[in-house]
Amino acid sequence: MPIWQQRRALNAAKERLEDFRFHARQESVAGREVHVLVIGETGRPDRWQLNAYHRETNPRLMTIEGLVSFRDAFSPWTSTRMSVPLLLTRKSPVDHKVFFPERSLISAFREAGFRTYWLSTQSPLGPHDSSIALHAAEAHEVRFLNPLGYQAGGVLDGALLKPLAEILARDEQKVLVVLHTLGGHFNYADRYPDELDVFRPSLKGVRNPSLHQPALKEELNNSYDNSLLYLDFFLAEVIGYLSAVDALTTLFYIADHGENLFDGECDKAGHGRDNEYDFRVAALWWPSARYAEAFPEKVAAARSRSDSPIATSNVFHSLLDAASIRYPDEDPALSLFSPAWRPAARITQNGIDFDLASRDPICKKLLPTPPRSAS
């Protein structure tokens, strides 16, 4: 679709949302408060040292107290354009429309009196992100820092750190910051600096590598793991910034979808394969000591769910609950920080129950299953 048509569709969707309101309000929370949502890109939980991976891919995060790694997280969509709006809104995973007729959690935070920011190293418009731009525009301040998007080297996610520090230095009492990263998007070797080219041989120096070259399996895997070393640095830096702020602070990280890396005997790489590796995502939450002291019940609830089956559809509800933001039709059963949270069926974009579906033996592609019976 030409960019002018994308912009026209985006503007039409924006007009339809003009009068939408959540009627959100925050319960009394004393003092300054900062919440950061980091949207990861192409994140596999089984490649995290935090989740018992044999390589040291999270050396800094492993030393940070209070982290909760959600080891069984799921995204129903395998493309960024459709998966990111799902974690920001109350959109159903089987809704295939590009634009959802509700605003995102950003607007709910705004209604509750928060100053909101969207900082991104992805592109503002394009075939993979036009629906995302709709929700980014809900923030008070929006900055896209990478003119090249994901298709070339461009800037690293560390470019988000300076503007984040500038925001935290402002005298603002209630703050939400969304950081949309490039994370582990192919070409993986473009996502980290040379000094983190630890696992070798890698794709550094490989000319025009492709995801369709099984001969590069070792280089692909090593480069992907190196990108996790940089993600480890990035998240640890953000947590360090938040730890230094005199405020109640939290960080929630979750990836948009997973990735295939020529696993086992499978000849597939990349995403969009509708298999086990596509739908499982990395996720973690970190509360500051001050936040944990103020809300011990929320922290305890999160810790109790580190191995529970969660989904990106929990993010909208959980972030608002973490900030004690209430709204008339909220559903506590969907918040990871609520005692009322309950696991729900995890349905993929194709209407397949992720937890009940059989897998093919080679690439773990999900096979259709009968729907769950009502009970």
C-alpha positions in Angstrom: 0.0 0.0 0.0 1.5 3.4 -0.9 2.4 5.6 2.1 -0.3 8.2 1.2 -2.9 5.5 1.5 -1.5 4.3 4.8 -1.7 7.8 6.1 -5.3 8.2 4.9 -6.3 4.9 6.6 -4.5 6.0 9.7 -6.2 9.4 9.8 -9.6 7.8 9.3 -9.0 5.4 12.1 -7.9 8.3 14.3 -11.0 10.2 13.6 -13.2 7.3 14.6 -11.4 7.2 18.0 -11.8 10.9 18.7 -14.6 10.6 21.2 -13.6 7.3 22.8 -13.0 7.3 26.6 -12.2 4.7 29.2 -13.3 7.0 32.0 -10.2 5.9 33.8 -9.1 7.3 37.2 -6.2 6.6 39.5 -6.8 5.5 43.1 -4.9 7.6 45.6 -1.1 6.9 45.2 1.2 9.2 47.1 4.3 10.7 45.6 5.9 10.4 42.2 5.3 7.4 40.0 7.0 6.2 36.7 6.0 3.1 34.7 8.0 1.9 31.7 6.7 -0.6 29.1 9.4 -2.0 26.9 7.9 -3.7 23.7 10.5 -6.2 22.6 11.0 -7.5 19.1 11.4 -11.1 18.1 12.0 -12.5 21.6 12.4 -16.2 22.5 12.1 -17.1 26.2 14.2 -20.3 25.8 17.2 -18.3 24.8 17.3 -16.3 28.1 19.7 -17.3 30.8 17.0 -16.2 33.3 15.0 -19.1 32.0 17.8 -21.7 32.3 19.4 -21.3 28.9 22.9 -22.8 28.9 24.5 -19.6 27.6 25.1 -16.4 29.6 22.7 -14.2 27.6 21.4 -12.2 30.7 24.5 -11.7 32.8 23.4 -8.3 34.1 19.7 -9.1 34.6 20.8 -12.2 36.6 22.2 -9.9 39.2 19.2 -7.6 39.6 17.0 -8.2 42.6 13.2 -8.3 42.3 13.0 -9.4 38.7 10.1 -11.6 37.7 10.6 -13.6 34.5 7.3 -14.9 33.1 8.6 -18.1 31.6 5.3 -19.2 29.9 4.3 -16.1 27.9 2.4 -16.3 24.6 1.6 -14.0 21.7 -1.3 -15.0 19.5 0.2 -13.1 16.4 3.5 -13.7 14.7 3.8 -10.3 13.0 4.7 -7.0 14.6 1.9 -5.0 13.0 -0.8 -7.1 14.5 0.8 -8.3 17.7 1.8 -4.9 19.2 -1.7 -3.4 19.0 -3.0 -6.5 20.8 -0.8 -6.0 23.8 -1.6 -2.3 24.0 -5.4 -2.6 23.7 -8.3 -5.0 24.6 -8.4 -6.3 21.0 -9.3 -10.0 20.6 -6.6 -12.3 19.2 -9.0 -13.5 16.5 -9.8 -10.0 15.3 -8.1 -9.7 11.9 -9.0 -6.0 11.3 -5.9 -3.7 11.3 -7.5 -0.9 13.3 -9.4 -1.6 16.6 -12.2 0.8 17.5 -10.8 1.5 21.0 -7.8 3.5 22.2 -4.9 1.9 23.9 -3.6 1.8 27.5 -1.7 5.1 26.7 -5.0 7.0 26.6 -6.2 5.3 29.8 -3.0 6.5 31.6 -3.6 10.0 30.1 -7.2 10.1 31.4 -5.8 9.1 34.9 -3.5 12.1 34.9 -0.2 10.6 33.6 2.2 12.3 31.2 2.8 9.8 28.4 5.7 9.2 26.1 6.4 6.9 23.1 10.0 6.4 22.1 10.8 4.1 19.2 13.7 2.7 17.2 11.2 1.2 14.7 9.6 3.2 11.8 6.5 5.4 12.2 4.8 4.1 9.0 5.3 1.1 6.8 3.9 -2.3 6.0 4.6 -3.6 9.5 3.7 -0.7 11.7 0.9 1.6 10.5 -1.5 0.3 13.1 1.1 0.8 15.8 1.5 4.5 14.8 -2.2 5.0 15.6 -1.5 4.1 19.3 1.9 5.8 19.5 0.1 9.1 18.5 -2.0 8.8 21.7 1.0 9.8 23.7 1.7 13.4 24.7 5.2 13.1 23.2 6.2 10.8 20.3 9.8 10.3 19.0 10.9 7.9 16.3 14.7 7.7 16.5 15.7 5.3 13.7 15.2 6.7 10.2 16.2 3.3 8.7 13.7 1.1 10.5 14.5 -2.6 10.7 15.7 -3.1 7.2 19.2 -1.8 7.7 21.6 -1.3 10.6 20.4 2.1 11.6 20.7 3.0 15.3 20.8 0.6 18.2 18.1 0.4 20.9 20.6 2.2 23.2 19.5 5.4 21.4 16.4 5.3 23.6 18.4 5.7 26.8 19.3 9.4 26.5 15.8 10.6 25.8 14.5 8.4 28.6 17.0 9.9 31.0 15.8 13.4 30.0 12.2 12.4 30.6 13.1 11.1 34.1 14.9 14.3 34.9 11.7 16.3 34.4 9.6 17.4 37.3 6.5 15.3 36.4 4.7 13.4 39.1 2.9 10.7 37.0 4.7 9.3 34.0 4.2 6.4 31.5 7.0 5.7 29.0 6.6 3.2 26.1 9.9 2.1 24.5 9.4 0.2 21.3 12.6 -1.5 20.4 14.2 -3.4 17.5 15.4 -6.1 19.9 16.2 -9.3 18.0 14.8 -8.5 14.5 16.8 -9.9 11.6 19.5 -9.0 10.7 20.5 -9.9 14.2 24.1 -8.8 13.7 22.8 -5.2 13.2 21.2 -5.2 16.7 24.4 -5.1 18.8 27.8 -3.4 18.8 31.0 -5.1 17.8 32.1 -5.5 21.4 29.2 -7.8 22.1 30.0 -10.1 19.2 30.8 -12.8 21.8 29.3 -15.9 20.3 31.0 -16.8 17.1 31.0 -17.4 14.2 28.4 -14.7 13.7 26.7 -12.7 10.9 29.1 -9.8 11.5 30.9 -9.3 8.2 28.6 -11.7 6.3 27.5 -10.0 3.2 23.7 -10.0 2.5 22.8 -12.9 4.8 19.4 -14.5 4.4 17.0 -16.2 6.7 16.6 -18.9 4.0 20.2 -20.2 4.2 20.4 -23.3 6.5 24.2 -23.2 5.9 24.2 -20.1 8.1 22.5 -21.9 11.0 25.4 -21.5 13.4 26.0 -17.8 12.5 22.3 -17.1 12.8 22.0 -18.6 16.2 25.2 -17.0 17.5 24.1 -13.6 16.3 20.7 -13.9 17.8 22.2 -14.8 21.2 24.5 -11.8 20.8 21.5 -9.6 20.3 20.2 -10.9 23.7 23.4 -9.7 25.3 22.7 -6.3 24.1 19.1 -6.5 25.2 20.4 -7.5 28.6 22.6 -4.4 28.7 19.6 -2.2 27.5 17.1 -3.5 30.1 19.7 -3.3 32.9 20.4 0.3 32.0 16.7 1.2 32.0 16.3 -0.5 35.4 19.3 1.4 36.7 17.8 4.7 35.6 14.5 3.8 37.3 16.3 2.7 40.5 17.9 6.1 40.7 14.6 8.0 40.5 13.0 9.1 43.8 9.7 7.5 42.9 7.6 4.4 42.7 8.9 2.8 39.5 8.2 -0.4 37.4 9.4 -1.9 34.2 7.4 -4.4 32.1 9.1 -6.0 29.1 7.4 -8.3 26.7 8.3 -9.3 23.1 5.8 -9.1 20.2 6.4 -12.6 18.9 9.1 -15.3 18.8 11.4 -16.6 16.1 12.5 -19.8 14.3 16.3 -20.5 14.2 16.6 -23.7 12.2 15.7 -25.5 15.4 16.6 -29.2 15.5 15.9 -30.7 12.1 13.5 -27.9 11.1 14.5 -26.1 7.9 12.6 -22.9 9.0 14.0 -19.6 10.2 12.3 -16.2 10.9 8.7 -15.9 12.1 5.2 -16.3 10.6 5.5 -20.1 10.7 2.6 -20.6 13.1 4.6 -22.9 15.3 5.8 -23.3 18.9 8.8 -20.9 18.3 6.6 -18.2 16.8 4.1 -17.9 19.7 6.2 -18.2 22.8 7.7 -14.8 23.9 10.0 -13.5 26.6 8.5 -11.4 29.3 9.6 -9.9 32.6 8.6 -7.4 35.3 10.7 -5.4 37.7 9.3 -3.2 40.6 11.5 -0.8 42.5 12.0 -1.4 46.2 9.7 1.6 46.9 7.0 0.1 44.7 7.4 -3.3 46.4 7.1 -1.7 49.8 3.9 0.2 48.7 2.3 -2.7 46.9 3.5 -6.0 48.4 0.4 -7.8 47.3 0.9 -7.0 43.7 4.5 -8.1 43.8 3.5 -11.3 45.5 0.9 -12.0 42.8 3.4 -11.4 40.0 5.9 -13.7 41.6 3.3 -16.5 42.0 2.7 -16.3 38.2 6.2 -16.7 36.9 5.4 -20.1 35.5 1.8 -19.5 34.8 0.4 -19.5 31.2 0.1 -15.8 30.4 -0.5 -13.9 27.2 0.2 -10.5 25.6 -3.6 -9.8 26.1 -2.8 -9.6 29.9 -0.6 -6.5 29.3 -3.3 -3.8 29.0 -5.1 -4.9 32.1 -1.9 -5.6 34.1 -0.2 -2.2 33.5 -3.3 -0.3 34.5 -3.7 -2.4 37.6 0.0 -1.9 38.5 -0.6 1.8 38.4 -3.9 1.5 40.4 -5.9 2.9 37.5 -9.5 1.9 37.6 -12.2 2.1 34.9 -15.8 1.0 34.8 -15.6 -2.2 32.8 -12.2 -3.5 33.9 -11.7 -7.2 34.3 -9.4 -8.1 37.3 -9.2 -11.7 36.0 -6.9 -10.5 33.2 -4.4 -8.6 35.5 -1.3 -10.5 36.6 -1.2 -8.3 39.7 -4.7 -9.1 40.8 -5.8 -11.9 43.2 -8.6 -12.5 40.8 -6.3 -13.4 37.8 -7.1 -16.7 36.2 -5.5 -18.4 33.2 -7.5 -18.1 30.0 -7.5 -20.1 26.8 -4.6 -18.9 24.6 -6.0 -18.8 21.1 -3.8 -18.0 18.1 -4.5 -15.7 15.2 -5.8 -18.8 13.3 -8.2 -19.8 16.1 -6.1 -22.7 17.4 -5.8 -23.3 21.1 -2.1 -23.1 21.7 -2.1 -25.2 24.9 -4.3 -28.0 23.5 -3.0 -28.2 19.9 -0.8 -31.0 18.7 2.5 -30.1 17.0 4.1 -31.7 14.0 7.3 -33.6 15.1 9.8 -31.6 13.0 9.0 -27.9 13.2 6.4 -27.9 16.0 3.7 -26.4 13.8 0.4 -26.1 15.6 -2.3 -28.5 14.3 -6.0 -27.6 14.5 -7.9 -28.9 17.5 -11.6 -29.1 18.4 -12.7 -26.1 20.5 -12.8 -26.4 24.2 -16.2 -27.5 25.6 -18.1 -25.0 27.7 -18.0 -25.8 31.4 
